[in-house]
Amino acid sequence: MEINRLQKELTELYRTTMDYEFRKTTYDSRMDSLRKIYEELLEETASACDASDAALESLAACVPEYVAGKLAAQPSRRKRELRSLDHKMNMVSYFLPLMGMVPTEKAQKLTQRMVELWNEKMPEYKIGHSTYDGIRGGFKKGLFCYITTAVCRSLDKPDDCYELTLLRKYRDGYLLMSGGGRELVEEYYNIAPTIVKRISREKDADEIYRGIWQDYLSPCIRLIEENRNEECREVYSRMVRRLEKDYMTGQQEGDER
């Protein structure tokens, strides 16, 4: 059946983008390449969506169903949480924006339905709607704490834990308002998702995250509590530089070349 084939091809496209790094310097070129390589698939998807609402619904469901199955198969809650970060980032940074380029007036309806189905199937890993233009314009809010979120989850701390809340307030209330702070946030935003993805592939990921907590995040939190905001910034900058050196130098196995 045609819809079954399109579902399989869209899911394969999603799997392909899972190996893509998410960096400002390469984002436009990669999206342009995806659009050209998968032009025929995008056109077929558009035709199917225009043909019937049932076809649109089936195509919108394939990737959320695939991801829900992959996460359910993870052997532990901790691994599930860490892997969900990769899937969420891939969905909002590459797959949804690419589906928004489907040449039909129903493109937004398709992507919005994908988000709705994703959040229905995985309410603990909710995502928001995203577009190519939105990412290019600066999809920054909330990503400064990307690594911190991964660390806290590895320590079984919830998203609204004291530590994450404090660091988010520090980001918005101090760092973004200070000289050079916005540039630091943007640089962090460009590399943090790839760093988390690479750490999560390591067999000793939990130990690595505990080290990040002990060496950088815990001292940062203490400095914020003592209103030593600039010293916190220095510690956080050292963390970013160290992780960039350890996980962004050269290509690692499984990354796109």
C-alpha positions as CSV (number, residue, x, y, z in Angstrom):
1,M,0.0,0.0,0.0
2,E,1.3,3.5,-0.9
3,I,0.8,4.9,2.6
4,N,2.7,2.1,4.2
5,R,5.6,2.8,1.9
6,L,5.6,6.5,2.7
7,Q,5.4,5.7,6.4
8,K,8.5,3.5,6.1
9,E,10.4,6.1,4.1
10,L,9.5,9.0,6.4
11,T,10.7,6.8,9.4
12,E,13.9,6.0,7.6
13,L,14.4,9.8,6.9
14,Y,13.9,10.4,10.7
15,R,16.5,7.8,11.5
16,T,18.9,9.4,9.1
17,T,18.7,12.8,10.7
18,M,19.3,11.2,14.2
19,D,23.0,11.1,13.3
20,Y,23.2,14.8,12.3
21,E,24.9,17.3,14.5
22,F,23.0,20.4,15.3
23,R,25.2,23.4,14.8
24,K,24.4,26.9,13.5
25,T,27.4,26.8,11.1
26,T,26.1,23.7,9.3
27,Y,22.4,23.8,9.8
28,D,21.4,25.7,6.6
29,S,23.6,23.6,4.4
30,R,22.3,20.3,5.9
31,M,18.7,21.4,5.6
32,D,19.2,22.4,2.0
33,S,20.9,19.1,1.3
34,L,18.0,17.2,2.9
35,R,15.4,19.1,0.9
36,K,17.2,18.3,-2.4
37,I,17.9,14.6,-1.6
38,Y,14.3,13.9,-0.4
39,E,12.5,16.2,-2.8
40,E,10.6,13.3,-4.3
41,L,9.5,12.0,-0.9
42,L,8.4,15.4,0.2
43,E,6.3,15.8,-3.0
44,E,4.7,12.3,-2.5
45,T,3.9,13.2,1.1
46,A,2.3,16.4,-0.1
47,S,0.1,14.5,-2.6
48,A,-1.0,12.0,0.0
49,C,-1.9,14.7,2.5
50,D,-3.9,16.5,-0.2
51,A,-5.7,13.3,-1.1
52,S,-7.3,12.6,2.3
53,D,-7.3,13.5,5.9
54,A,-6.9,9.8,6.7
55,A,-3.6,9.7,4.8
56,L,-2.4,12.8,6.6
57,E,-3.2,11.2,9.9
58,S,-1.3,8.0,9.1
59,L,1.8,9.9,7.9
60,A,1.7,12.1,11.0
61,A,1.6,9.1,13.3
62,C,4.5,7.1,11.9
63,V,7.5,8.8,13.6
64,P,5.8,9.3,17.0
65,E,4.9,5.6,17.0
66,Y,8.4,4.7,16.0
67,V,10.0,6.8,18.7
68,A,7.6,5.7,21.4
69,G,8.5,2.1,20.6
70,K,12.2,2.8,20.7
71,L,12.0,4.5,24.1
72,A,9.7,1.8,25.5
73,A,12.4,-0.7,24.6
74,Q,15.1,1.0,26.7
75,P,16.0,-1.2,29.6
76,S,15.9,1.5,32.3
77,R,14.2,4.8,33.1
78,R,17.6,6.6,33.1
79,K,18.6,5.4,29.7
80,R,15.1,6.2,28.4
81,E,15.4,9.7,29.8
82,L,18.8,10.3,28.2
83,R,17.8,8.8,24.8
84,S,14.6,10.9,24.8
85,L,16.8,14.1,24.7
86,D,18.3,12.9,21.4
87,H,14.9,12.1,19.9
88,K,13.3,15.4,21.1
89,M,16.2,17.4,19.7
90,N,16.1,15.6,16.4
91,M,12.4,16.0,16.0
92,V,12.3,19.8,16.6
93,S,15.6,20.7,14.9
94,Y,15.5,18.6,11.7
95,F,12.4,16.5,11.1
96,L,9.6,18.9,11.9
97,P,11.3,21.8,10.0
98,L,11.8,19.5,7.0
99,M,8.2,18.3,7.1
100,G,7.2,21.9,7.2
101,M,8.7,22.2,3.7
102,V,6.3,19.6,2.2
103,P,4.9,21.5,-0.8
104,T,1.2,21.7,0.3
105,E,-1.0,24.1,2.2
106,K,-1.5,21.2,4.6
107,A,2.2,21.2,5.7
108,Q,1.5,23.0,8.9
109,K,-1.5,20.8,9.7
110,L,0.8,17.8,9.2
111,T,3.5,19.0,11.5
112,Q,1.1,20.2,14.2
113,R,-0.5,16.8,14.1
114,M,2.9,15.1,14.5
115,V,3.5,17.2,17.6
116,E,0.0,16.4,19.0
117,L,0.5,12.6,18.5
118,W,4.0,12.7,19.9
119,N,2.8,14.4,23.1
120,E,-0.2,12.0,23.4
121,K,2.0,9.0,23.0
122,M,4.9,10.3,25.2
123,P,3.5,12.9,27.6
124,E,6.6,12.7,29.7
125,Y,8.7,13.8,26.8
126,K,6.7,16.6,25.3
127,I,7.9,18.7,22.4
128,G,6.8,22.0,20.9
129,H,6.1,22.9,17.3
130,S,9.1,24.2,15.3
131,T,9.8,25.5,11.9
132,Y,12.9,26.1,9.7
133,D,12.5,29.9,9.9
134,G,12.0,29.7,13.7
135,I,15.3,27.8,14.1
136,R,17.2,30.1,11.9
137,G,15.9,33.0,13.8
138,G,17.3,31.8,17.0
139,F,15.7,28.8,18.7
140,K,17.6,29.4,21.9
141,K,15.2,29.6,24.8
142,G,15.6,26.8,27.3
143,L,18.6,25.2,25.7
144,F,21.3,26.8,27.9
145,C,20.5,24.1,30.4
146,Y,20.6,21.2,27.9
147,I,23.7,19.5,29.4
148,T,22.5,20.4,32.9
149,T,19.1,18.7,32.2
150,A,20.9,15.5,31.1
151,V,23.1,15.5,34.2
152,C,20.1,16.0,36.5
153,R,18.1,13.3,34.9
154,S,21.0,10.9,35.2
155,L,20.9,11.7,39.0
156,D,17.1,11.1,39.0
157,K,16.3,14.8,39.5
158,P,13.1,16.1,37.8
159,D,12.9,18.9,35.3
160,D,11.5,21.3,37.9
161,C,14.2,20.4,40.5
162,Y,15.8,23.2,42.5
163,E,19.1,23.0,40.6
164,L,17.6,23.4,37.1
165,T,15.3,26.1,38.2
166,L,18.1,28.1,39.7
167,L,20.3,27.7,36.7
168,R,17.5,28.8,34.3
169,K,16.9,31.9,36.4
170,Y,20.7,32.6,36.3
171,R,20.7,32.2,32.5
172,D,17.7,34.6,32.0
173,G,18.3,37.0,34.8
174,Y,22.1,37.4,34.6
175,L,23.9,35.7,31.8
176,L,21.8,36.9,28.9
177,M,21.9,40.4,30.3
178,S,25.7,40.6,30.8
179,G,28.3,41.6,28.2
180,G,29.1,38.6,26.0
181,G,26.6,36.5,27.8
182,R,24.3,36.1,24.8
183,E,27.2,35.0,22.7
184,L,28.2,32.3,25.2
185,V,24.6,31.0,25.3
186,E,24.5,30.9,21.5
187,E,27.8,29.0,21.4
188,Y,26.6,26.6,24.0
189,Y,23.3,26.1,22.1
190,N,25.3,25.1,19.0
191,I,27.3,22.4,20.7
192,A,25.4,21.1,23.7
193,P,23.0,18.7,21.9
194,T,25.9,16.9,20.2
195,I,27.9,16.7,23.4
196,V,24.9,15.1,25.2
197,K,24.4,12.7,22.3
198,R,28.0,11.6,22.4
199,I,28.2,11.2,26.2
200,S,25.0,9.2,26.2
201,R,26.7,6.7,23.8
202,E,29.4,6.0,26.4
203,K,29.1,2.9,28.6
204,D,30.1,5.0,31.6
205,A,27.7,7.9,30.8
206,D,26.3,8.0,34.3
207,E,29.8,8.3,35.7
208,I,30.6,11.1,33.2
209,Y,27.5,13.0,34.2
210,R,28.4,12.6,37.9
211,G,31.8,14.1,37.2
212,I,30.2,17.0,35.4
213,W,28.0,17.5,38.4
214,Q,30.8,17.4,41.0
215,D,33.4,19.4,39.0
216,Y,31.2,22.1,37.5
217,L,27.5,22.2,38.2
218,S,27.5,21.9,42.0
219,P,30.1,24.6,42.3
220,C,28.1,26.8,39.9
221,I,25.0,26.4,42.1
222,R,26.9,27.3,45.2
223,L,28.3,30.4,43.5
224,I,24.8,31.5,42.4
225,E,23.5,31.1,45.9
226,E,26.3,33.3,47.1
227,N,25.5,35.9,44.4
228,R,28.9,35.3,42.8
229,N,27.5,35.4,39.4
230,E,30.6,36.2,37.4
231,E,32.5,33.4,39.0
232,C,29.7,31.0,38.1
233,R,30.0,32.2,34.5
234,E,33.8,31.4,34.6
235,V,33.1,27.9,35.9
236,Y,30.4,27.2,33.4
237,S,32.6,28.5,30.6
238,R,35.4,26.1,31.7
239,M,32.9,23.3,31.6
240,V,31.8,24.1,28.0
241,R,35.4,24.4,26.9
242,R,36.3,21.0,28.5
243,L,33.3,19.2,27.1
244,E,33.9,20.8,23.7
245,K,37.5,19.5,23.7
246,D,36.5,16.0,24.9
247,Y,33.5,15.5,22.7
248,M,33.6,17.9,19.7
249,T,37.2,17.4,18.5
250,G,37.0,15.4,15.3
251,Q,34.3,12.9,14.4
252,Q,33.2,10.0,16.5
253,E,31.9,6.7,15.4
254,G,28.3,7.0,14.2
255,D,28.5,10.7,13.4
256,E,27.8,12.1,10.0
257,R,31.0,12.9,8.1
